[in-house]
Amino acid sequence: MSSCPGKNSWPELVGTNGESAKTTIERENPNVGAIVLRDGTSVTGDFRCDRVWVWVNRNGNGLVVRAPRIG
């Protein structure tokens, strides 16, 4: 469980379009910025309450493959 303000995970967005997921996340928690990335992309390991990684599949159709969460 995160100590960050607002909603902190979005498992219901798995299988949806990554850009639409980004919009939903930022609407449901205005404290975060969502970043859409292809699954497997290298990212920093630091934890931030103002960031949500939105992992999309690598085949190009941009569907969310992991539950987005603050981090």
C-alpha positions in Angstrom: 0.0 0.0 0.0 1.3 3.4 -1.0 1.4 6.5 1.3 0.9 8.7 -1.8 -2.3 10.8 -2.0 -5.2 9.6 -4.1 -5.8 6.5 -6.1 -2.5 4.5 -6.5 -3.3 1.6 -8.8 -5.5 0.9 -11.8 -5.8 -2.9 -12.5 -9.0 -2.3 -14.4 -7.0 -0.7 -17.2 -5.1 -3.8 -18.2 -6.1 -4.6 -21.8 -7.2 -1.0 -22.6 -5.5 1.5 -24.9 -2.4 3.0 -23.3 -3.2 6.6 -24.2 -6.7 6.3 -22.9 -5.4 4.7 -19.7 -3.0 7.7 -19.3 -6.0 10.1 -19.6 -8.0 8.1 -17.1 -5.2 7.9 -14.5 -4.5 11.6 -14.7 -8.2 12.4 -14.3 -8.7 10.0 -11.4 -5.5 11.2 -9.6 -4.5 14.8 -10.5 -1.4 14.4 -8.4 0.3 12.1 -10.9 1.6 12.2 -14.5 1.2 9.0 -16.4 4.0 7.9 -18.8 3.2 5.4 -21.6 6.1 3.0 -22.3 6.6 -0.2 -24.3 6.9 -3.2 -22.1 10.6 -4.0 -21.4 11.8 -0.3 -21.7 14.4 0.5 -19.1 13.3 3.0 -16.5 14.8 4.6 -13.4 14.3 2.6 -10.2 13.4 5.5 -7.9 10.0 5.7 -6.3 7.9 8.8 -6.9 4.4 9.6 -5.8 3.9 11.8 -8.9 4.6 9.2 -11.5 2.7 6.2 -13.0 4.3 4.0 -15.6 1.7 2.7 -18.2 3.3 -0.4 -19.8 1.9 -1.3 -23.2 2.6 -4.3 -25.4 5.5 -4.4 -27.8 3.6 -5.4 -30.9 2.5 -1.8 -31.6 -1.2 -1.8 -30.8 -0.6 0.0 -27.5 -2.6 -2.1 -25.1 -1.8 -2.0 -21.3 -0.1 -5.2 -20.2 0.5 -4.5 -16.5 -1.7 -2.8 -13.9 -0.5 0.8 -13.8 0.5 2.0 -10.3 2.3 4.9 -8.6 6.0 4.5 -8.5 
